[in-house]
Amino acid sequence: MIESAQTHARRYQEVRAYTYELAEPLSTEDQCIQSMADASPTKWHMAHTSWFFETLLLKPHLPGYQAFDAAFAYLFNSYYEALGPRHPRPQRGLLTRPKLDEVIAYRRHVDEAMQRLLAQSDAKLVAEIGPLVELGLNHEQQHQELILTDILHAFSCNPLLPAYQAGLAPAQPSARGAMEWLDGPTGAVGIGYAGSGFAYDNETPRHKVLLHPYQISDRLVRCGEYAAFIADGGYQRPELWLSDGWATVQREGWRAPLYWYAPDEIPLERARVEGSWQVFGLAGLQPMAPEAPVTQLSFYEAAAYAEWAGARLPTEFEWEAAWALPGMREMTCHAWQWTRSSYDPYPGFKPLAGAVGEYNGKFMVGQLVLRGGSVATPSGHTRPSYRNFFPPAARWQFSGVRLAR
């Protein structure tokens, strides 16, 4: 289905406005900080998403377009080799200039030009640029999630453990009580996107996979259940861990999920709350809620917990096939869910033409697939075929566990 220019313009305004909403609770200083190489400052996210529209849509398609600042092509390119050199990713937090108000002016410059481009596009041009506009908006939604996960990591490095937004309600579990096991679909099952709307290239082409009999849990693993794993010596038992995972636990000194603290680990008494475990999140430090889905787990931790629980992680194909099972809960809006699947191309996969061909395919090595969506994922951004991916040691995302057997 080909969307109209007006539809694209309206959606563009909505998505871009939400980025401002996410940044609103943050100070100027907050928006400049980079706490690790894997994260980026909020200011950089705001500029990079504008660079995407400027570079891939405005420069080639809007006659007479003038770049806001020629230096931004170097400062805010992320990883597109075809589009030239870029500032090193680990040094994004050193970009105190341009100032935040200049980045906001850049966004407004790009927004005004994008509205002009869409307003003057005929049906032929809309058909040509529409898919790229939609890719740019979904790309911005990915960075909206990163704004939250990256600032949460930055705040976790602050002894004050400040809240991104005090009083922010966490995602509520859909049910309480014992986990139930559901029989998953078996046989030759269709996997991948087959609709008429937007999907990333890594979700295609749709193809058949053979699923042997399996069961999958109806809900995510809870914090209280994971605390029992910790109490049973889960982080001290090498037989539960994959080799690389155990080496990582030893090297990094892991003994709980990221952002879980025992009271004596919190340096400032004013930051402490009651409870044997205290969990830091977007609302600040809170007592560990036993019924909340556990998050901030690496693939290694998810796999070790599954081994301890007498189960395993589902493959991404089992997960996708089980999406619509009666009784299935918490497939999205709570936590990204690690799968036992390597991030590989589907049979017949072909990257998109041009520079955007670097968007997904080049990362198909050394990463694991996560499915679902988290409390930080923008509404409407996910679908059953959506494939997220991270290295197995990554745990600053809202990533959790669903079991299979």
Secondary structure, 3 states (H helix, E strand, C coil): CCCCHHHHHHHHHHHHHHHHHHHCCCCCCHHHCCCCCCCCCHHHHHHHHHHHHHHHHHHHHCCCCCCCCCCHHHHCCCCCHHHCCCCCHHHHHHCCCCCHHHHHHHHHHHHHHHHHHHHCCCHHHHHHHHHHHHHHHHHHHHHHHHHHHHHHHHHHCCCCCCCCCCCCCCCCCCCCCCCCEEECCCEEEEECCCCCCCCCHHHCCCEEEEECCCEEECCCCEHHHHHHHHHCCHHHCHHHCCHHHHHHHHHHCCCCCCCEECHHHCCCHHHCCCCCCEEEECCEEEECCCCCECCCCCHHHHHHHHHHCCCECCCHHHHHHCCCCCCCCCCCCEEEEEEEEECCCCCCCCCCCCHHHHCCHHHCCCCEEEEEEECCCCCCCCCCCCCEEECCCCCCCCEECCCEC
